[in-house]
Amino acid sequence: MGQFKFSSWAIHMLMLILFSSLAGVAMKEWHGRSRRTKGAMVMALLIVGAAVLALTYGNYLGPDATGQ
């Protein structure tokens, strides 16, 4: 990641949250929960996904975004 090494840890942690939550869904850990709880989880996963995309896109832009 070059000069953006600090963000690799953040991306790693976000991906751990995302994949572990999806594994919980696949293994039916969320079976029987209220619709509101499931909706909150879906919203949280969408926010985590957006954060991953924002960080990776920011790294892609790199110094070009600051005009250097």
mmCIF file of the N, C-alpha and C atoms, coordinates in Angstrom:
data_MODEL
# 
_entry.id   MODEL 
# 
loop_
_atom_site.group_PDB 
_atom_site.id 
_atom_site.type_symbol 
_atom_site.label_atom_id 
_atom_site.label_alt_id 
_atom_site.label_comp_id 
_atom_site.label_asym_id 
_atom_site.label_entity_id 
_atom_site.label_seq_id 
_atom_site.pdbx_PDB_ins_code 
_atom_site.Cartn_x 
_atom_site.Cartn_y 
_atom_site.Cartn_z 
_atom_site.occupancy 
_atom_site.B_iso_or_equiv 
_atom_site.pdbx_formal_charge 
_atom_site.auth_seq_id 
_atom_site.auth_comp_id 
_atom_site.auth_asym_id 
_atom_site.auth_atom_id 
_atom_site.pdbx_PDB_model_num 
ATOM 1   N N  . MET A 1 1  ? 0.813   -1.190  0.000  1.00 0.00 ? 1  MET A N  1 
ATOM 2   C CA . MET A 1 1  ? 0.000   0.000   0.000  1.00 0.00 ? 1  MET A CA 1 
ATOM 3   C C  . MET A 1 1  ? 0.860   1.258   0.000  1.00 0.00 ? 1  MET A C  1 
ATOM 4   N N  . GLY A 1 2  ? 2.129   1.110   -0.060 1.00 0.00 ? 2  GLY A N  1 
ATOM 5   C CA . GLY A 1 2  ? 2.988   2.279   -0.139 1.00 0.00 ? 2  GLY A CA 1 
ATOM 6   C C  . GLY A 1 2  ? 2.877   3.147   1.096  1.00 0.00 ? 2  GLY A C  1 
ATOM 7   N N  . GLN A 1 3  ? 2.659   4.435   0.887  1.00 0.00 ? 3  GLN A N  1 
ATOM 8   C CA . GLN A 1 3  ? 2.592   5.360   2.015  1.00 0.00 ? 3  GLN A CA 1 
ATOM 9   C C  . GLN A 1 3  ? 1.278   5.248   2.780  1.00 0.00 ? 3  GLN A C  1 
ATOM 10  N N  . PHE A 1 4  ? 0.358   4.418   2.345  1.00 0.00 ? 4  PHE A N  1 
ATOM 11  C CA . PHE A 1 4  ? -0.942  4.256   3.002  1.00 0.00 ? 4  PHE A CA 1 
ATOM 12  C C  . PHE A 1 4  ? -1.015  2.970   3.824  1.00 0.00 ? 4  PHE A C  1 
ATOM 13  N N  . LYS A 1 5  ? 0.107   2.527   4.371  1.00 0.00 ? 5  LYS A N  1 
ATOM 14  C CA . LYS A 1 5  ? 0.148   1.290   5.150  1.00 0.00 ? 5  LYS A CA 1 
ATOM 15  C C  . LYS A 1 5  ? -0.783  1.330   6.350  1.00 0.00 ? 5  LYS A C  1 
ATOM 16  N N  . PHE A 1 6  ? -0.996  2.506   6.917  1.00 0.00 ? 6  PHE A N  1 
ATOM 17  C CA . PHE A 1 6  ? -1.848  2.636   8.097  1.00 0.00 ? 6  PHE A CA 1 
ATOM 18  C C  . PHE A 1 6  ? -3.276  2.186   7.828  1.00 0.00 ? 6  PHE A C  1 
ATOM 19  N N  . SER A 1 7  ? -3.744  2.306   6.599  1.00 0.00 ? 7  SER A N  1 
ATOM 20  C CA . SER A 1 7  ? -5.135  1.950   6.306  1.00 0.00 ? 7  SER A CA 1 
ATOM 21  C C  . SER A 1 7  ? -5.326  0.456   6.087  1.00 0.00 ? 7  SER A C  1 
ATOM 22  N N  . SER A 1 8  ? -4.247  -0.287  5.890  1.00 0.00 ? 8  SER A N  1 
ATOM 23  C CA . SER A 1 8  ? -4.408  -1.731  5.669  1.00 0.00 ? 8  SER A CA 1 
ATOM 24  C C  . SER A 1 8  ? -4.987  -2.401  6.909  1.00 0.00 ? 8  SER A C  1 
ATOM 25  N N  . TRP A 1 9  ? -4.616  -1.927  8.111  1.00 0.00 ? 9  TRP A N  1 
ATOM 26  C CA . TRP A 1 9  ? -5.161  -2.497  9.341  1.00 0.00 ? 9  TRP A CA 1 
ATOM 27  C C  . TRP A 1 9  ? -6.658  -2.246  9.416  1.00 0.00 ? 9  TRP A C  1 
ATOM 28  N N  . ALA A 1 10 ? -7.084  -1.033  9.079  1.00 0.00 ? 10 ALA A N  1 
ATOM 29  C CA . ALA A 1 10 ? -8.513  -0.694  9.120  1.00 0.00 ? 10 ALA A CA 1 
ATOM 30  C C  . ALA A 1 10 ? -9.301  -1.550  8.135  1.00 0.00 ? 10 ALA A C  1 
ATOM 31  N N  . ILE A 1 11 ? -8.788  -1.715  6.941  1.00 0.00 ? 11 ILE A N  1 
ATOM 32  C CA . ILE A 1 11 ? -9.466  -2.550  5.940  1.00 0.00 ? 11 ILE A CA 1 
ATOM 33  C C  . ILE A 1 11 ? -9.528  -3.990  6.426  1.00 0.00 ? 11 ILE A C  1 
ATOM 34  N N  . HIS A 1 12 ? -8.455  -4.476  6.999  1.00 0.00 ? 12 HIS A N  1 
ATOM 35  C CA . HIS A 1 12 ? -8.413  -5.846  7.525  1.00 0.00 ? 12 HIS A CA 1 
ATOM 36  C C  . HIS A 1 12 ? -9.489  -6.049  8.589  1.00 0.00 ? 12 HIS A C  1 
ATOM 37  N N  . MET A 1 13 ? -9.603  -5.120  9.538  1.00 0.00 ? 13 MET A N  1 
ATOM 38  C CA . MET A 1 13 ? -10.588 -5.254  10.614 1.00 0.00 ? 13 MET A CA 1 
ATOM 39  C C  . MET A 1 13 ? -12.012 -5.173  10.061 1.00 0.00 ? 13 MET A C  1 
ATOM 40  N N  . LEU A 1 14 ? -12.251 -4.290  9.125  1.00 0.00 ? 14 LEU A N  1 
ATOM 41  C CA . LEU A 1 14 ? -13.581 -4.176  8.528  1.00 0.00 ? 14 LEU A CA 1 
ATOM 42  C C  . LEU A 1 14 ? -13.962 -5.454  7.788  1.00 0.00 ? 14 LEU A C  1 
ATOM 43  N N  . MET A 1 15 ? -13.009 -6.041  7.089  1.00 0.00 ? 15 MET A N  1 
ATOM 44  C CA . MET A 1 15 ? -13.303 -7.277  6.363  1.00 0.00 ? 15 MET A CA 1 
ATOM 45  C C  . MET A 1 15 ? -13.555 -8.432  7.343  1.00 0.00 ? 15 MET A C  1 
ATOM 46  N N  . LEU A 1 16 ? -12.853 -8.456  8.481  1.00 0.00 ? 16 LEU A N  1 
ATOM 47  C CA . LEU A 1 16 ? -13.119 -9.484  9.495  1.00 0.00 ? 16 LEU A CA 1 
ATOM 48  C C  . LEU A 1 16 ? -14.553 -9.377  10.005 1.00 0.00 ? 16 LEU A C  1 
ATOM 49  N N  . ILE A 1 17 ? -14.987 -8.161  10.293 1.00 0.00 ? 17 ILE A N  1 
ATOM 50  C CA . ILE A 1 17 ? -16.358 -7.953  10.764 1.00 0.00 ? 17 ILE A CA 1 
ATOM 51  C C  . ILE A 1 17 ? -17.355 -8.393  9.704  1.00 0.00 ? 17 ILE A C  1 
ATOM 52  N N  . LEU A 1 18 ? -17.113 -7.985  8.479  1.00 0.00 ? 18 LEU A N  1 
ATOM 53  C CA . LEU A 1 18 ? -18.030 -8.307  7.386  1.00 0.00 ? 18 LEU A CA 1 
ATOM 54  C C  . LEU A 1 18 ? -18.141 -9.815  7.170  1.00 0.00 ? 18 LEU A C  1 
ATOM 55  N N  . PHE A 1 19 ? -17.013 -10.493 7.043  1.00 0.00 ? 19 PHE A N  1 
ATOM 56  C CA . PHE A 1 19 ? -17.045 -11.930 6.758  1.00 0.00 ? 19 PHE A CA 1 
ATOM 57  C C  . PHE A 1 19 ? -17.554 -12.756 7.939  1.00 0.00 ? 19 PHE A C  1 
ATOM 58  N N  . SER A 1 20 ? -17.223 -12.358 9.164  1.00 0.00 ? 20 SER A N  1 
ATOM 59  C CA . SER A 1 20 ? -17.727 -13.116 10.303 1.00 0.00 ? 20 SER A CA 1 
ATOM 60  C C  . SER A 1 20 ? -19.235 -12.947 10.456 1.00 0.00 ? 20 SER A C  1 
ATOM 61  N N  . SER A 1 21 ? -19.738 -11.766 10.157 1.00 0.00 ? 21 SER A N  1 
ATOM 62  C CA . SER A 1 21 ? -21.190 -11.553 10.204 1.00 0.00 ? 21 SER A CA 1 
ATOM 63  C C  . SER A 1 21 ? -21.898 -12.362 9.119  1.00 0.00 ? 21 SER A C  1 
ATOM 64  N N  . LEU A 1 22 ? -21.323 -12.389 7.937  1.00 0.00 ? 22 LEU A N  1 
ATOM 65  C CA . LEU A 1 22 ? -21.918 -13.176 6.856  1.00 0.00 ? 22 LEU A CA 1 
ATOM 66  C C  . LEU A 1 22 ? -21.846 -14.671 7.157  1.00 0.00 ? 22 LEU A C  1 
ATOM 67  N N  . ALA A 1 23 ? -20.788 -15.116 7.831  1.00 0.00 ? 23 ALA A N  1 
ATOM 68  C CA . ALA A 1 23 ? -20.700 -16.520 8.244  1.00 0.00 ? 23 ALA A CA 1 
ATOM 69  C C  . ALA A 1 23 ? -21.796 -16.832 9.257  1.00 0.00 ? 23 ALA A C  1 
ATOM 70  N N  . GLY A 1 24 ? -22.078 -15.905 10.155 1.00 0.00 ? 24 GLY A N  1 
ATOM 71  C CA . GLY A 1 24 ? -23.164 -16.076 11.123 1.00 0.00 ? 24 GLY A CA 1 
ATOM 72  C C  . GLY A 1 24 ? -24.512 -16.196 10.449 1.00 0.00 ? 24 GLY A C  1 
ATOM 73  N N  . VAL A 1 25 ? -24.715 -15.410 9.397  1.00 0.00 ? 25 VAL A N  1 
ATOM 74  C CA . VAL A 1 25 ? -25.965 -15.500 8.628  1.00 0.00 ? 25 VAL A CA 1 
ATOM 75  C C  . VAL A 1 25 ? -26.048 -16.861 7.939  1.00 0.00 ? 25 VAL A C  1 
ATOM 76  N N  . ALA A 1 26 ? -24.948 -17.283 7.323  1.00 0.00 ? 26 ALA A N  1 
ATOM 77  C CA . ALA A 1 26 ? -24.932 -18.566 6.608  1.00 0.00 ? 26 ALA A CA 1 
ATOM 78  C C  . ALA A 1 26 ? -25.170 -19.743 7.545  1.00 0.00 ? 26 ALA A C  1 
ATOM 79  N N  . MET A 1 27 ? -24.726 -19.627 8.795  1.00 0.00 ? 27 MET A N  1 
ATOM 80  C CA . MET A 1 27 ? -24.886 -20.716 9.751  1.00 0.00 ? 27 MET A CA 1 
ATOM 81  C C  . MET A 1 27 ? -26.157 -20.567 10.583 1.00 0.00 ? 27 MET A C  1 
ATOM 82  N N  . LYS A 1 28 ? -27.007 -19.644 10.178 1.00 0.00 ? 28 LYS A N  1 
ATOM 83  C CA . LYS A 1 28 ? -28.325 -19.427 10.776 1.00 0.00 ? 28 LYS A CA 1 
ATOM 84  C C  . LYS A 1 28 ? -28.267 -19.018 12.254 1.00 0.00 ? 28 LYS A C  1 
ATOM 85  N N  . GLU A 1 29 ? -27.218 -18.274 12.631 1.00 0.00 ? 29 GLU A N  1 
ATOM 86  C CA . GLU A 1 29 ? -27.139 -17.762 13.994 1.00 0.00 ? 29 GLU A CA 1 
ATOM 87  C C  . GLU A 1 29 ? -28.196 -16.687 14.242 1.00 0.00 ? 29 GLU A C  1 
ATOM 88  N N  . TRP A 1 30 ? -28.674 -16.092 13.175 1.00 0.00 ? 30 TRP A N  1 
ATOM 89  C CA . TRP A 1 30 ? -29.653 -15.005 13.298 1.00 0.00 ? 30 TRP A CA 1 
ATOM 90  C C  . TRP A 1 30 ? -31.079 -15.507 13.155 1.00 0.00 ? 30 TRP A C  1 
ATOM 91  N N  . HIS A 1 31 ? -31.260 -16.818 13.068 1.00 0.00 ? 31 HIS A N  1 
ATOM 92  C CA . HIS A 1 31 ? -32.599 -17.403 12.935 1.00 0.00 ? 31 HIS A CA 1 
ATOM 93  C C  . HIS A 1 31 ? -33.420 -17.111 14.193 1.00 0.00 ? 31 HIS A C  1 
ATOM 94  N N  . GLY A 1 32 ? -34.638 -16.650 14.002 1.00 0.00 ? 32 GLY A N  1 
ATOM 95  C CA . GLY A 1 32 ? -35.528 -16.405 15.120 1.00 0.00 ? 32 GLY A CA 1 
ATOM 96  C C  . GLY A 1 32 ? -35.398 -15.025 15.752 1.00 0.00 ? 32 GLY A C  1 
ATOM 97  N N  . ARG A 1 33 ? -34.528 -14.177 15.218 1.00 0.00 ? 33 ARG A N  1 
ATOM 98  C CA . ARG A 1 33 ? -34.394 -12.824 15.753 1.00 0.00 ? 33 ARG A CA 1 
ATOM 99  C C  . ARG A 1 33 ? -35.488 -11.937 15.165 1.00 0.00 ? 33 ARG A C  1 
ATOM 100 N N  . SER A 1 34 ? -35.745 -10.842 15.838 1.00 0.00 ? 34 SER A N  1 
ATOM 101 C CA . SER A 1 34 ? -36.803 -9.940  15.363 1.00 0.00 ? 34 SER A CA 1 
ATOM 102 C C  . SER A 1 34 ? -36.404 -9.275  14.050 1.00 0.00 ? 34 SER A C  1 
ATOM 103 N N  . ARG A 1 35 ? -37.408 -8.840  13.351 1.00 0.00 ? 35 ARG A N  1 
ATOM 104 C CA . ARG A 1 35 ? -37.181 -8.175  12.074 1.00 0.00 ? 35 ARG A CA 1 
ATOM 105 C C  . ARG A 1 35 ? -36.355 -6.894  12.273 1.00 0.00 ? 35 ARG A C  1 
ATOM 106 N N  . ARG A 1 36 ? -36.604 -6.206  13.366 1.00 0.00 ? 36 ARG A N  1 
ATOM 107 C CA . ARG A 1 36 ? -35.866 -4.974  13.665 1.00 0.00 ? 36 ARG A CA 1 
ATOM 108 C C  . ARG A 1 36 ? -34.379 -5.267  13.890 1.00 0.00 ? 36 ARG A C  1 
ATOM 109 N N  . THR A 1 37 ? -34.074 -6.338  14.592 1.00 0.00 ? 37 THR A N  1 
ATOM 110 C CA . THR A 1 37 ? -32.685 -6.713  14.842 1.00 0.00 ? 37 THR A CA 1 
ATOM 111 C C  . THR A 1 37 ? -31.984 -7.085  13.544 1.00 0.00 ? 37 THR A C  1 
ATOM 112 N N  . LYS A 1 38 ? -32.659 -7.863  12.715 1.00 0.00 ? 38 LYS A N  1 
ATOM 113 C CA . LYS A 1 38 ? -32.077 -8.240  11.421 1.00 0.00 ? 38 LYS A CA 1 
ATOM 114 C C  . LYS A 1 38 ? -31.859 -7.018  10.543 1.00 0.00 ? 38 LYS A C  1 
ATOM 115 N N  . GLY A 1 39 ? -32.811 -6.087  10.583 1.00 0.00 ? 39 GLY A N  1 
ATOM 116 C CA . GLY A 1 39 ? -32.671 -4.853  9.805  1.00 0.00 ? 39 GLY A CA 1 
ATOM 117 C C  . GLY A 1 39 ? -31.483 -4.022  10.265 1.00 0.00 ? 39 GLY A C  1 
ATOM 118 N N  . ALA A 1 40 ? -31.284 -3.968  11.581 1.00 0.00 ? 40 ALA A N  1 
ATOM 119 C CA . ALA A 1 40 ? -30.139 -3.233  12.125 1.00 0.00 ? 40 ALA A CA 1 
ATOM 120 C C  . ALA A 1 40 ? -28.829 -3.879  11.683 1.00 0.00 ? 40 ALA A C  1 
ATOM 121 N N  . MET A 1 41 ? -28.788 -5.215  11.650 1.00 0.00 ? 41 MET A N  1 
ATOM 122 C CA . MET A 1 41 ? -27.584 -5.902  11.219 1.00 0.00 ? 41 MET A CA 1 
ATOM 123 C C  . MET A 1 41 ? -27.300 -5.641  9.748  1.00 0.00 ? 41 MET A C  1 
ATOM 124 N N  . VAL A 1 42 ? -28.334 -5.682  8.937  1.00 0.00 ? 42 VAL A N  1 
ATOM 125 C CA . VAL A 1 42 ? -28.157 -5.416  7.510  1.00 0.00 ? 42 VAL A CA 1 
ATOM 126 C C  . VAL A 1 42 ? -27.636 -3.994  7.300  1.00 0.00 ? 42 VAL A C  1 
ATOM 127 N N  . MET A 1 43 ? -28.209 -3.035  8.023  1.00 0.00 ? 43 MET A N  1 
ATOM 128 C CA . MET A 1 43 ? -27.767 -1.650  7.898  1.00 0.00 ? 43 MET A CA 1 
ATOM 129 C C  . MET A 1 43 ? -26.309 -1.508  8.323  1.00 0.00 ? 43 MET A C  1 
ATOM 130 N N  . ALA A 1 44 ? -25.937 -2.163  9.415  1.00 0.00 ? 44 ALA A N  1 
ATOM 131 C CA . ALA A 1 44 ? -24.554 -2.105  9.889  1.00 0.00 ? 44 ALA A CA 1 
ATOM 132 C C  . ALA A 1 44 ? -23.594 -2.711  8.869  1.00 0.00 ? 44 ALA A C  1 
ATOM 133 N N  . LEU A 1 45 ? -23.986 -3.826  8.256  1.00 0.00 ? 45 LEU A N  1 
ATOM 134 C CA . LEU A 1 45 ? -23.128 -4.454  7.251  1.00 0.00 ? 45 LEU A CA 1 
ATOM 135 C C  . LEU A 1 45 ? -22.995 -3.588  6.012  1.00 0.00 ? 45 LEU A C  1 
ATOM 136 N N  . LEU A 1 46 ? -24.054 -2.883  5.638  1.00 0.00 ? 46 LEU A N  1 
ATOM 137 C CA . LEU A 1 46 ? -23.964 -1.956  4.510  1.00 0.00 ? 46 LEU A CA 1 
ATOM 138 C C  . LEU A 1 46 ? -23.008 -0.807  4.813  1.00 0.00 ? 46 LEU A C  1 
ATOM 139 N N  . ILE A 1 47 ? -23.046 -0.319  6.040  1.00 0.00 ? 47 ILE A N  1 
ATOM 140 C CA . ILE A 1 47 ? -22.129 0.757   6.440  1.00 0.00 ? 47 ILE A CA 1 
ATOM 141 C C  . ILE A 1 47 ? -20.684 0.259   6.435  1.00 0.00 ? 47 ILE A C  1 
ATOM 142 N N  . VAL A 1 48 ? -20.462 -0.961  6.939  1.00 0.00 ? 48 VAL A N  1 
ATOM 143 C CA . VAL A 1 48 ? -19.115 -1.540  6.934  1.00 0.00 ? 48 VAL A CA 1 
ATOM 144 C C  . VAL A 1 48 ? -18.635 -1.733  5.496  1.00 0.00 ? 48 VAL A C  1 
ATOM 145 N N  . GLY A 1 49 ? -19.505 -2.223  4.635  1.00 0.00 ? 49 GLY A N  1 
ATOM 146 C CA . GLY A 1 49 ? -19.143 -2.386  3.224  1.00 0.00 ? 49 GLY A CA 1 
ATOM 147 C C  . GLY A 1 49 ? -18.796 -1.056  2.571  1.00 0.00 ? 49 GLY A C  1 
ATOM 148 N N  . ALA A 1 50 ? -19.563 -0.024  2.868  1.00 0.00 ? 50 ALA A N  1 
ATOM 149 C CA . ALA A 1 50 ? -19.279 1.303   2.323  1.00 0.00 ? 50 ALA A CA 1 
ATOM 150 C C  . ALA A 1 50 ? -17.948 1.837   2.847  1.00 0.00 ? 50 ALA A C  1 
ATOM 151 N N  . ALA A 1 51 ? -17.637 1.545   4.100  1.00 0.00 ? 51 ALA A N  1 
ATOM 152 C CA . ALA A 1 51 ? -16.361 1.980   4.673  1.00 0.00 ? 51 ALA A CA 1 
ATOM 153 C C  . ALA A 1 51 ? -15.180 1.313   3.972  1.00 0.00 ? 51 ALA A C  1 
ATOM 154 N N  . VAL A 1 52 ? -15.312 0.023   3.693  1.00 0.00 ? 52 VAL A N  1 
ATOM 155 C CA . VAL A 1 52 ? -14.253 -0.696  2.970  1.00 0.00 ? 52 VAL A CA 1 
ATOM 156 C C  . VAL A 1 52 ? -14.057 -0.076  1.592  1.00 0.00 ? 52 VAL A C  1 
ATOM 157 N N  . LEU A 1 53 ? -15.155 0.167   0.901  1.00 0.00 ? 53 LEU A N  1 
ATOM 158 C CA . LEU A 1 53 ? -15.058 0.765   -0.434 1.00 0.00 ? 53 LEU A CA 1 
ATOM 159 C C  . LEU A 1 53 ? -14.448 2.161   -0.384 1.00 0.00 ? 53 LEU A C  1 
ATOM 160 N N  . ALA A 1 54 ? -14.832 2.960   0.601  1.00 0.00 ? 54 ALA A N  1 
ATOM 161 C CA . ALA A 1 54 ? -14.291 4.318   0.725  1.00 0.00 ? 54 ALA A CA 1 
ATOM 162 C C  . ALA A 1 54 ? -12.784 4.292   0.998  1.00 0.00 ? 54 ALA A C  1 
ATOM 163 N N  . LEU A 1 55 ? -12.350 3.402   1.890  1.00 0.00 ? 55 LEU A N  1 
ATOM 164 C CA . LEU A 1 55 ? -10.918 3.305   2.185  1.00 0.00 ? 55 LEU A CA 1 
ATOM 165 C C  . LEU A 1 55 ? -10.115 2.825   0.985  1.00 0.00 ? 55 LEU A C  1 
ATOM 166 N N  . THR A 1 56 ? -10.609 1.809   0.310  1.00 0.00 ? 56 THR A N  1 
ATOM 167 C CA . THR A 1 56 ? -9.859  1.293   -0.831 1.00 0.00 ? 56 THR A CA 1 
ATOM 168 C C  . THR A 1 56 ? -9.850  2.294   -1.984 1.00 0.00 ? 56 THR A C  1 
ATOM 169 N N  . TYR A 1 57 ? -10.936 3.005   -2.172 1.00 0.00 ? 57 TYR A N  1 
ATOM 170 C CA . TYR A 1 57 ? -10.965 4.020   -3.226 1.00 0.00 ? 57 TYR A CA 1 
ATOM 171 C C  . TYR A 1 57 ? -10.023 5.182   -2.874 1.00 0.00 ? 57 TYR A C  1 
ATOM 172 N N  . GLY A 1 58 ? -10.002 5.566   -1.614 1.00 0.00 ? 58 GLY A N  1 
ATOM 173 C CA . GLY A 1 58 ? -9.073  6.609   -1.183 1.00 0.00 ? 58 GLY A CA 1 
ATOM 174 C C  . GLY A 1 58 ? -7.628  6.198   -1.389 1.00 0.00 ? 58 GLY A C  1 
ATOM 175 N N  . ASN A 1 59 ? -7.315  4.942   -1.115 1.00 0.00 ? 59 ASN A N  1 
ATOM 176 C CA . ASN A 1 59 ? -5.960  4.441   -1.365 1.00 0.00 ? 59 ASN A CA 1 
ATOM 177 C C  . ASN A 1 59 ? -5.652  4.408   -2.859 1.00 0.00 ? 59 ASN A C  1 
ATOM 178 N N  . TYR A 1 60 ? -6.651  4.090   -3.656 1.00 0.00 ? 60 TYR A N  1 
ATOM 179 C CA . TYR A 1 60 ? -6.468  4.069   -5.114 1.00 0.00 ? 60 TYR A CA 1 
ATOM 180 C C  . TYR A 1 60 ? -6.133  5.462   -5.631 1.00 0.00 ? 60 TYR A C  1 
ATOM 181 N N  . LEU A 1 61 ? -6.839  6.454   -5.095 1.00 0.00 ? 61 LEU A N  1 
ATOM 182 C CA . LEU A 1 61 ? -6.574  7.826   -5.519 1.00 0.00 ? 61 LEU A CA 1 
ATOM 183 C C  . LEU A 1 61 ? -5.191  8.287   -5.073 1.00 0.00 ? 61 LEU A C  1 
ATOM 184 N N  . GLY A 1 62 ? -4.826  7.911   -3.853 1.00 0.00 ? 62 GLY A N  1 
ATOM 185 C CA . GLY A 1 62 ? -3.502  8.218   -3.332 1.00 0.00 ? 62 GLY A CA 1 
ATOM 186 C C  . GLY A 1 62 ? -3.178  9.697   -3.357 1.00 0.00 ? 62 GLY A C  1 
ATOM 187 N N  . PRO A 1 63 ? -1.948  10.011  -3.695 1.00 0.00 ? 63 PRO A N  1 
ATOM 188 C CA . PRO A 1 63 ? -1.527  11.410  -3.672 1.00 0.00 ? 63 PRO A CA 1 
ATOM 189 C C  . PRO A 1 63 ? -2.228  12.256  -4.720 1.00 0.00 ? 63 PRO A C  1 
ATOM 190 N N  . ASP A 1 64 ? -2.831  11.649  -5.731 1.00 0.00 ? 64 ASP A N  1 
ATOM 191 C CA . ASP A 1 64 ? -3.517  12.419  -6.771 1.00 0.00 ? 64 ASP A CA 1 
ATOM 192 C C  . ASP A 1 64 ? -4.661  13.240  -6.197 1.00 0.00 ? 64 ASP A C  1 
ATOM 193 N N  . ALA A 1 65 ? -5.278  12.760  -5.124 1.00 0.00 ? 65 ALA A N  1 
ATOM 194 C CA . ALA A 1 65 ? -6.420  13.464  -4.532 1.00 0.00 ? 65 ALA A CA 1 
ATOM 195 C C  . ALA A 1 65 ? -5.976  14.765  -3.868 1.00 0.00 ? 65 ALA A C  1 
ATOM 196 N N  . THR A 1 66 ? -4.722  14.836  -3.423 1.00 0.00 ? 66 THR A N  1 
ATOM 197 C CA . THR A 1 66 ? -4.239  16.042  -2.762 1.00 0.00 ? 66 THR A CA 1 
ATOM 198 C C  . THR A 1 66 ? -3.508  16.959  -3.719 1.00 0.00 ? 66 THR A C  1 
ATOM 199 N N  . GLY A 1 67 ? -3.368  16.532  -4.951 1.00 0.00 ? 67 GLY A N  1 
ATOM 200 C CA . GLY A 1 67 ? -2.698  17.362  -5.947 1.00 0.00 ? 67 GLY A CA 1 
ATOM 201 C C  . GLY A 1 67 ? -1.183  17.289  -5.888 1.00 0.00 ? 67 GLY A C  1 
ATOM 202 N N  . GLN A 1 68 ? -0.638  16.298  -5.206 1.00 0.00 ? 68 GLN A N  1 
ATOM 203 C CA . GLN A 1 68 ? 0.834   16.173  -5.103 1.00 0.00 ? 68 GLN A CA 1 
ATOM 204 C C  . GLN A 1 68 ? 1.377   15.351  -6.239 1.00 0.00 ? 68 GLN A C  1 
# 
